[in-house]
Amino acid sequence: FPSHDKKAGTKTEVYAERKMIKQGDTAIFVAVVKRSLTNQQLMTDGKDTRAGIGSIRFYINGKPMDRLVPLDRFGQANWIIPQMKSGEYRVSAEFIPDKTDKNNLPSRSLDMLFGVR
């Protein structure tokens, strides 16, 4: 029988550094990628020269942002948006494993509601 690579499921969560900001303030969003079964963050041992094992694509109101943000060795990625306009936003994050990563499956967070006064 041929051996099948078993990839581990992941789950991606997104958080805002602050739940509510004022118009013109900078918003910081943090995506965290965890293993589905153990709920442990996807981490590299530091000997790995790459900046993590994949990247995050952030979405705002369902629209994907152009730039991918590499995961750090703690399985996190930060997205900084300066001078936010007032309104309600839906923010989500999608984990995209590196092409060389044979261990992890992609995942996408639920939408997080974020308000700018």
N, C-alpha and C positions, 0 to 999 in steps of 0.2 A: 504494500500500500504506500502511496506517496505521502510524505509528511506534510501536513497542513500547518502553516503558520497560524498560531493563535494570537490574535490581537486583543488587548484589554480594552474594555469600554472606559470612556472618560465622561466626566460631566463638567460643564463650564458654568461658573457663577460670575455675576458682575455686580459690583458695589460702587456706590458713590462715596468719595471721601467725606463729603458733607451732603446731607439729604436735600437741603434747600439753599440756594444762593441768590444774591441780588443781581439784577441786570448789570452787565459789565464785569462781573467777577469771573474768575477762572474756575472751571469745573475739572475735577480729576476723577476719572473712573478707573477702577481696578478690576481686572479679570483674573480669576483663579481657576486653574484646571486641576481636577482631582480624579483619582481612580474611582470608578463606579462602585466596585465591590468593597474596597477598604475605606473609602472617603479620605484617603491620604493625598496630599498635594503631590503633583507630578514634579519630582525633583531630579536634578542631575547631581552627581557626586563631587563636582568641582574639578575633577580631573579632566572632564569633558571640555574641550576647547571651544565648542560651539556655545552660543548664548541660549541654552535650553534645547528642547527637542521639538520645537514647532513655533508657530506664531498665532497671534490673535487678530482676527478681523473684527473691528467694532462696527456696530450699526447704530444709526440714530434715526428714529421714526421709520424703521424698516429699510433705510438706504445704507448700503455698505460704504464704509470709508475706503478711500483709495489705498492708503498705506497699511501694510501689515505691521504689527508690533511684535517683535520677538519675545518669547517667554524668557524670564530670567531663570537662574538655576533653582529658584524656589517655586517655579510653576506659576508665576504671576507676570502680568503685563499692565503697564499704566498708559492711559490715554489722557492727555491734557488738552483742554479746549479753552483758549483764552477768550475773554470778552463775550460771554454767552448773552444772547438776546432773551428777553422775557418770554415765558411760555411754558407749556407742558411738553416734555419729551419722553419718548420710549427709547431706552438704550439697551442693547444686547451685545453679546460677544460670541464669536465662533472660534473654536480651537481647530487649527489646521496643522496636522502633524508634518514635520519635516519629511521630505522625500526619502531620506535615509532611515527614518524611524520605522522600524518593523514591528513595534510593540504596541502602539496606541492607535485607537480609532478616533476620528473627529467627533466633536460634539458642539452643541450650541446652547447658550443660556436662554432662560425665559426673559421676556422684556421686563426691565425695571423702569418704573415711572420716576421721572425727575422733573422738579419744578424750578423755574427761575422767576423770581418776583420782579 
